[in-house]
Amino acid sequence: MEIRRLAEWIGDQPMELMEEMKRNFLKLLIFFAISPLFGCGTERGPFLLSTMNQNETLKSDKEPAEVVFVDGFAEGMQIAMERGRPVLVFFMLPQCVNAQRMMKTTFSDKEIRELSQRFICILVDSSKNATLCEERNVKGFPMILLLSPQGTEIHRMSGFQNADELSVQMQVALQSTTFPLSSAVRGAAPLSR
């Protein structure tokens, strides 16, 4: 019965309105069809994670309430060099649905919060850091780079990562910075000492 009334209402509308409704429907259909390909949409949500400056310390004496991100790539890399810790860089766009989902789920996971205490975590808003994205060859979002304290890339992950996937790669990064792989295995230039 409701469908019949809707069809009658649609039939009574002026042709211009009908054409506009078709165009808007097609725009929405196209948007929802292609947004999963890029991992980003227009949904916005609050950032749940805090930032720290280089004078703050990371506390590990109790269960961390959240992942602590350094605000700024250069500052984060400087802290990583000083402390000898690997780096997790989270490249995101504020409007990216998958980035927001990771902020709310992946980074709130207990194991990720605990592992993050052994990293220097850096949050990069890619809409404000295009040069850095180009330098690091970041083309899709969200993107996570795991780096050595010296900035050498250990691993990269593109798109949504659940806590289990990220945890495995964080543990591998911790092992490779504690016991560096040979340059032949890693495919990188030999480490200079």
C-alpha positions in Angstrom: 0.0 0.0 0.0 2.8 2.4 0.9 4.6 1.8 -2.4 1.4 2.6 -4.3 1.1 6.0 -2.5 4.8 6.7 -3.1 4.4 5.9 -6.8 1.4 8.2 -7.0 3.2 11.0 -5.2 6.2 10.6 -7.5 3.9 10.7 -10.5 2.4 14.0 -9.3 5.7 15.8 -9.1 7.0 18.3 -11.7 9.5 16.8 -14.2 12.3 19.1 -13.0 12.0 17.8 -9.5 12.0 14.2 -10.8 15.2 14.8 -12.8 16.9 16.4 -9.7 15.9 13.5 -7.6 17.4 11.0 -10.2 20.6 13.0 -10.3 21.0 13.1 -6.5 20.1 9.4 -6.3 22.8 8.6 -8.9 25.4 10.7 -7.1 24.7 8.8 -3.8 24.8 5.5 -5.6 28.1 6.3 -7.3 29.6 7.6 -4.0 28.7 4.5 -2.0 29.8 2.3 -4.9 33.3 3.8 -5.1 34.1 4.9 -1.6 35.1 1.3 -0.4 37.7 1.3 -3.2 39.4 4.3 -1.7 38.7 3.5 2.0 37.4 7.0 2.6 34.0 8.7 2.7 32.6 11.8 4.2 31.6 10.5 7.6 33.2 12.5 10.4 33.7 11.5 14.0 35.6 12.8 17.1 39.3 12.0 17.5 39.5 9.7 20.5 43.3 9.8 20.9 45.4 12.4 22.6 48.6 14.0 21.3 51.8 14.6 23.3 54.7 17.0 22.8 58.3 15.9 23.1 58.6 17.0 26.8 55.9 14.5 27.9 56.8 11.0 28.9 55.1 7.7 28.1 53.8 5.9 31.2 53.9 2.1 31.3 53.3 1.4 35.0 49.5 0.9 34.4 47.2 -0.2 31.7 47.2 2.6 29.1 43.9 4.3 28.6 44.6 5.2 25.0 47.2 5.3 22.4 49.3 8.4 22.8 50.2 10.1 19.5 52.9 12.7 19.0 51.7 15.7 17.0 54.2 16.2 14.2 56.4 13.8 12.2 59.7 15.5 12.7 59.1 15.8 16.5 58.1 12.1 16.7 61.1 11.0 14.7 63.4 13.0 17.0 61.9 11.3 20.1 62.2 7.9 18.5 65.9 8.5 17.8 66.5 9.7 21.4 64.7 6.8 23.0 65.7 4.1 20.4 62.1 3.1 19.9 60.4 2.0 16.6 57.8 4.3 15.1 54.2 3.8 14.1 53.0 6.5 11.8 49.2 6.7 11.2 48.5 8.6 8.0 44.8 9.5 7.8 42.3 12.0 6.4 39.7 13.5 8.8 36.9 12.5 6.4 38.1 8.9 5.9 35.6 6.4 7.2 38.1 3.6 7.7 40.5 5.9 9.5 37.8 7.0 11.9 36.8 3.3 12.4 40.4 2.5 13.3 40.6 5.3 15.7 37.5 4.0 17.5 38.2 0.3 17.3 41.7 -0.8 16.5 43.5 1.9 18.6 41.2 1.3 21.5 42.1 -2.4 21.7 43.9 -3.4 24.9 46.7 -5.2 23.2 47.3 -2.3 20.7 47.3 0.2 23.6 49.9 -2.0 25.4 52.1 -2.5 22.4 51.9 1.2 21.5 53.8 2.0 24.8 56.9 0.4 23.1 56.6 2.7 20.0 56.6 6.3 19.3 53.2 6.8 17.6 52.8 9.7 15.2 49.4 10.9 13.9 49.6 12.6 10.4 46.6 14.5 9.0 47.5 13.9 5.4 45.3 16.8 4.2 47.8 19.1 5.9 51.0 17.2 5.1 51.0 16.5 1.4 54.8 16.8 1.1 55.4 14.2 3.7 52.8 11.9 2.0 54.7 12.3 -1.2 58.1 11.7 0.4 56.8 8.5 2.1 54.9 7.4 -1.0 51.5 7.4 0.8 48.8 7.3 -1.7 45.9 5.6 0.1 44.3 6.1 3.4 44.4 5.1 6.1 48.1 4.1 5.9 50.3 2.8 8.7 54.0 2.9 8.4 56.2 1.0 10.9 59.7 2.6 11.0 62.9 1.9 12.7 64.1 4.6 15.1 66.3 5.9 12.3 63.3 6.2 9.9 63.9 3.1 7.8 60.6 1.5 6.7 60.0 -1.9 8.2 56.4 -2.4 7.0 53.4 -0.6 5.6 49.7 -1.4 5.8 47.1 0.2 3.7 43.4 0.4 4.4 41.5 -0.6 7.5 43.5 -2.8 9.9 41.9 -4.6 12.7 43.6 -5.0 16.1 44.8 -8.6 15.3 46.5 -7.6 12.0 48.1 -4.5 13.5 49.3 -6.4 16.6 51.2 -9.0 14.5 52.9 -6.3 12.5 53.8 -4.3 15.5 55.4 -7.3 17.1 57.4 -8.0 14.0 58.6 -4.4 14.0 59.6 -4.7 17.6 61.6 -7.8 16.9 63.3 -6.4 13.8 64.4 -3.3 15.7 65.6 -5.4 18.6 67.3 -7.9 16.4 67.8 -6.2 13.0 67.4 -8.4 10.0 70.3 -8.7 7.6 70.2 -6.2 4.7 69.7 -9.1 2.3 66.6 -10.2 4.1 65.2 -6.7 4.5 66.2 -5.6 1.0 67.7 -2.4 2.3 71.1 -0.9 2.4 73.4 -2.1 5.2 73.0 -0.3 8.5 75.8 2.2 9.2 77.1 2.3 12.7 
